[in-house]
Amino acid sequence: GRPARAEEELDAVLTRHPDFADAHLNLARARLAQGAPHRAEAALRAALAINPTCVQAHAALGWCLVALGRRREADAALGRALELVPGGAPPRAQWELRVHPVPWPAPAG
């Protein structure tokens, strides 16, 4: 499928350009689309090591941690994304999570 192909291509890009934060972010998205949040987390943490103020990476890490059942860490990542949003206008998904909490999934086995 497309996410698997994207993962392959992004891995190739990152071999040549390991400091390309957006490629790490997109790699994480491809991994999440394949149902691999553990592998996505590693890519998101790499993106944030390169660009610690990337709102999208903090938000994606939050949702990744939700999928892994790690609520406190998810709250921290989503909270950091909210802090970084210019003008204080939160992305809709994070705003909804903060205002209308959703049931947290059971931790992944």
C-alpha positions as CSV (number, residue, x, y, z in Angstrom):
1,G,0.0,0.0,0.0
2,R,0.9,3.6,-0.1
3,P,2.0,4.0,3.5
4,A,4.4,1.1,3.1
5,R,5.8,2.6,-0.1
6,A,6.1,6.1,1.5
7,E,8.0,4.5,4.4
8,E,10.5,2.9,2.0
9,E,11.0,6.2,0.2
10,L,11.3,8.2,3.3
11,D,13.8,5.7,4.8
12,A,15.9,6.3,1.6
13,V,15.7,10.1,1.9
14,L,16.7,9.9,5.6
15,T,19.7,7.7,4.7
16,R,21.0,10.6,2.6
17,H,19.6,13.4,4.8
18,P,19.3,12.3,8.4
19,D,18.7,15.8,9.7
20,F,15.6,16.4,7.6
21,A,13.0,16.8,10.3
22,D,10.0,16.9,8.0
23,A,11.0,13.5,6.5
24,H,11.0,12.0,10.0
25,L,7.6,13.5,10.7
26,N,6.2,12.1,7.4
27,L,7.9,8.7,8.2
28,A,6.0,8.7,11.5
29,R,2.7,9.4,9.7
30,A,3.3,6.5,7.3
31,R,4.1,4.2,10.2
32,L,1.0,5.4,12.1
33,A,-1.1,4.7,9.0
34,Q,0.3,1.1,9.0
35,G,-0.7,0.7,12.7
36,A,2.8,0.9,14.0
37,P,2.8,3.5,16.7
38,H,5.9,2.2,18.4
39,R,7.9,2.7,15.2
40,A,6.2,6.1,14.7
41,E,7.2,7.3,18.1
42,A,10.9,6.8,17.2
43,A,10.6,8.9,14.1
44,L,8.7,11.6,15.9
45,R,11.3,11.8,18.6
46,A,14.0,12.1,15.9
47,A,12.0,14.9,14.3
48,L,11.8,16.7,17.6
49,A,15.5,16.3,18.3
50,I,16.1,18.2,15.1
51,N,13.3,20.7,15.4
52,P,12.0,20.9,19.0
53,T,9.5,23.6,18.2
54,C,7.7,21.7,15.4
55,V,4.0,21.9,16.4
56,Q,3.0,19.1,14.0
57,A,5.6,16.7,15.5
58,H,4.5,17.4,19.1
59,A,0.8,16.9,18.1
60,A,1.5,13.8,16.2
61,L,3.6,12.5,19.1
62,G,0.6,13.1,21.4
63,W,-1.7,11.1,19.2
64,C,0.9,8.4,18.8
65,L,1.2,8.2,22.6
66,V,-2.6,8.0,22.9
67,A,-2.5,5.0,20.6
68,L,0.1,3.5,22.9
69,G,-2.1,4.1,26.0
70,R,0.4,6.5,27.5
71,R,-1.9,9.2,28.7
72,R,0.4,11.4,30.8
73,E,3.0,11.6,28.0
74,A,0.3,12.2,25.5
75,D,-1.1,15.1,27.5
76,A,2.4,16.6,27.8
77,A,3.1,16.3,24.1
78,L,-0.3,17.8,23.1
79,G,0.1,20.5,25.7
80,R,3.5,21.4,24.2
81,A,1.9,21.6,20.8
82,L,-0.7,24.0,22.2
83,E,2.0,26.1,23.7
84,L,3.8,26.4,20.4
85,V,0.8,27.4,18.3
86,P,1.3,31.0,17.0
87,G,-1.4,33.3,18.3
88,G,-2.7,30.7,20.7
89,A,-5.2,29.3,18.2
90,P,-5.0,25.5,18.9
91,P,-5.3,22.9,16.2
92,R,-8.8,21.6,16.2
93,A,-8.0,18.0,17.3
94,Q,-5.9,19.1,20.3
95,W,-8.6,21.6,21.3
96,E,-11.3,19.0,21.1
97,L,-9.2,16.6,23.2
98,R,-8.7,19.2,25.9
99,V,-12.3,20.4,26.0
100,H,-14.1,17.1,25.3
101,P,-11.8,14.3,26.6
102,V,-12.3,11.0,24.8
103,P,-12.0,7.6,26.5
104,W,-8.4,6.5,26.4
105,P,-7.7,3.2,24.7
106,A,-6.3,0.3,26.7
107,P,-2.5,0.1,26.5
108,A,-1.2,-1.7,23.4
109,G,0.0,-5.2,24.2
